[in-house]
Amino acid sequence: MTGLTTHVLDTASGKPAEGLKIDLFRLDGEVRHLLTTVTTNSDGRVDGGPILVGDTFKAGTYELLFHAGDYLRRTGAALPHPAFLDIVPIRFGVADVTAHYHVPLLLSPYGYSTYRGS
């Protein structure tokens, strides 16, 4: 498989993060170009396969914006105002367009982690 995928897990609840909005941007220097907006399903993944695949999957720098604050508020998490985490940005580079880039997010109200998955 080639392309870009993601998966969001709510580590505070021990469940996939359903209904979390994600914006994907391609960067041209410091200018961001919105490519798509998606929402996670009941498994914390995006329906329809990779977010980017084929001709849209190009070498370069990208940014995923995870709308964590909106998601956490909907789950009933007790958040201060403003929330410690609201929008979580993950900026990453794609060097090999023949590879699979999986960028998961492990999320809680006061922390997050990511890595390049498989």
N, C-alpha and C positions, 0 to 999 in steps of 0.2 A: 504494500500500500504506500502511496505517496500522498503528500498534501499535509494540511494542518488540521489537527483535531484538538479538542479540550475536554475536560471532565472536571466537575466541581463537586467536592465533598464537604459537607458541613461537619467539621470535627467536633463541634460542641454537641450536636444531636446524634452523631454517629450515622448520619443518613446522607444520601445524595442531595445536593442543593437544587431542588426543583423550582423552576420559574425565575431563575436568575438571568437578568439581561446582560448581554456581552456585546460591546462594540469592537469591531476590528478595523484598525487603521493601517495603512501603508505609509511609511515616512519617506519624504523627499527632503533631505536635510532636516530642518526643524518644522517643515510644513507637514501636517497630517492630512491624509485623504481617507475619508470614511469609505470602507469597502462593503461592509455589511453589518447588520445588527441581528443577533440571534438570541434565543431564549432556551435555557436548559430544560430538558424533559424530566420525567419522574426518576430517571436513572442518573441525573446530573450531567447528561450529555446533550449534544445538539442533534436533532433529527435530521435525516437526509444525508448522512455521511460527513466527509470532511468539510470544514468551513471554507477552505481554499483547496482547489484541485485543478489539474489540467492547466490551461493557458493562464488562469488567474493566479496560479502558484508560481511566483517569480522570486529570484534571489533578491535580497534586500532586507531592510529593517522594518519590523512590524510592531504594533502595540495592541494588546488586548486590554480593554477597560471593562473590568468586572464590577457591576453595580451592586456591591456587597451590602451597602447600607439599606437600600430599598428592600433587598431580599431579607436581611436580618430583621428589619422592622416587621415585615409580613409574618415572620415566624414567631413573633412575640418576644424576641430577645429584648431584655432590658438594656437599652442603650442610652447613654447620656446625650445631651444636646450641646454641641454637635457630637455625632458619633465618632468614636476613635477611628474606625475604618468606614469610609463611605464608598468611594470609587477606588478600586485597587488596579493600578496600572502594571502591566508586565510588558516590557519592551525586550524584543529578542531579534536575533538575526537568522535569516535563512540563507545558507551558503550552497546547499546541495538540493536542487529541485527534484532530484530523483529519489530523495529520502522522505521518510515520514517524520514529521515534527509534531509531537504530542506535548501540549503545554497544559498540564493539570493545575488546579488550584485547590489547596487544602485550606479551609476557611473557618474561622471562629470570630466572635465579636472583637477580640483583642489581638489577633495575630493571623498570619497566613504564611503559607510555604508553597513553593513551586519547584519544578525541576523539568528536565527534558525527559519525558517518558517514552514508552515504546508503543 
